[in-house]
Amino acid sequence: MEQGARSLGASASSGTLRSSYRQQHPVRRRGHALRVAALGGGSSSSSTGKGPFDSRSHQQQSMLHALSSAERVGAEYGEGFIQFRLSGERAHLDVDTLNEQLRIYGADRMRHAMRPDEAFGLIFNLDNVLADTRAMQLAAWRRVAADEGLHFPPAAQARRAMFDVRPERAVTEVLQWTRDWKRAQALAWQVASAYAQLLGEVQAPLPGVLDWLQLMAKNNVPCALVSGLDRLTLNALLERLGVRHLFTATVCEEDGMDTLSQSFLSAAIKLGRPPDQCIVFGACPATVTAAHNCTMKAVAIQGPLPGYQLKNADLTCSSLGELTVYNLRRLFANRGAEFMDLRKQALGKRPPGRRLRNATADDD
């Protein structure tokens, strides 16, 4: 009873602290309005003539992070999580440990033996797989360049280099618009605001995405989505695309993943599938490398990059409409004989020969 009273008192005091904090910091209460305005659901920014990111918000940070693909891939077999147990013991969950702990046994294993497709877990990257984010990012850069009267280079090589670094470095080093870091940050915020507005206008996924996700839902294959956007923006985008109910789990900005490998491992944990039973769908070489570091299979989509730059993927296609369920099964057809798979090795000793004790010779 005393513990219950203490917990109730602690919750009441924490609620009082939260309410007083909200009264003293009214800016946090306007975060939802900023997100809705950036997604096209409000008109507060149009009345003042300012962008939806004039006061810095969590969505602005996620949009700025989503402008570049300069994410760390993650170390091979060293990537994982720290698990704090009730006994005070701290355990490191790496790729091999997760493959062992998430292994499916019992009745579910028998079910997967009869229906092998349900044993897989599909992990999709939002960028250039579900939506053409690269085209929207280029449009955002062009819009800011036109508004500010800056030169946007037509060279394709310069445009590709923009997405390999942070937006501030793209302004100063790739586009060379300015050398002032504060001015570069201001331009980066404008690009993030324009990208948020363009992202709010998307109403349909890329061709073949909806049919493929519906086919996976029909075969009871769990799917997860990985994105650098915040959860509110991501859920609103999935609602407009009409695919939110087709994803079992999502990994977004609030999950606090540092690398692509951690994001994929987090998605595997949420799906309840071992990493070596998961398939990652991406459109860049970093996604393929991170998937292989997590012992996952990689399917590359030929979007902004040509096929020869995605040759390390296990399967390459131009769109998800070209795939079938049989293609997923063939990805695991050579399990046990692939690179880095554990194999039995002879010790050098020959097994002792068998002696026939009851053999009889025929004299005839």
ABEGO torsion letter per residue (X at the ends): XAAAAAAAAAAAAAAAAAAAAAAABAAAAAAAAAAAAAAGABAAAAAAGBBAAABBBAAAAAAAAAABABBBAEBBGABEBBBBBAAGBBBBBBAAAAAAAABBBEAAAAAAAABAAAABBBBBBABGAABBAAAAAAAAAAAAAAAAGBBBBABAAAAAAAAABBAAAAAAAAAGABABAAAAAAAAAAAAAAAAAAAAABABBBBGAAAAAAAAAAAGBBBBBBBABBAAAAAAAAAAAGAAAABABBBBAAAGBABAAAAAAAAAAAAGBBAAABBBBBABAAAAAAAAAAGBBBBBBBBABBAAAAAABABBBABAAABBAAAAAAAAAABGABBGBBBBBBAGBBBBBBBBAABBBBAX
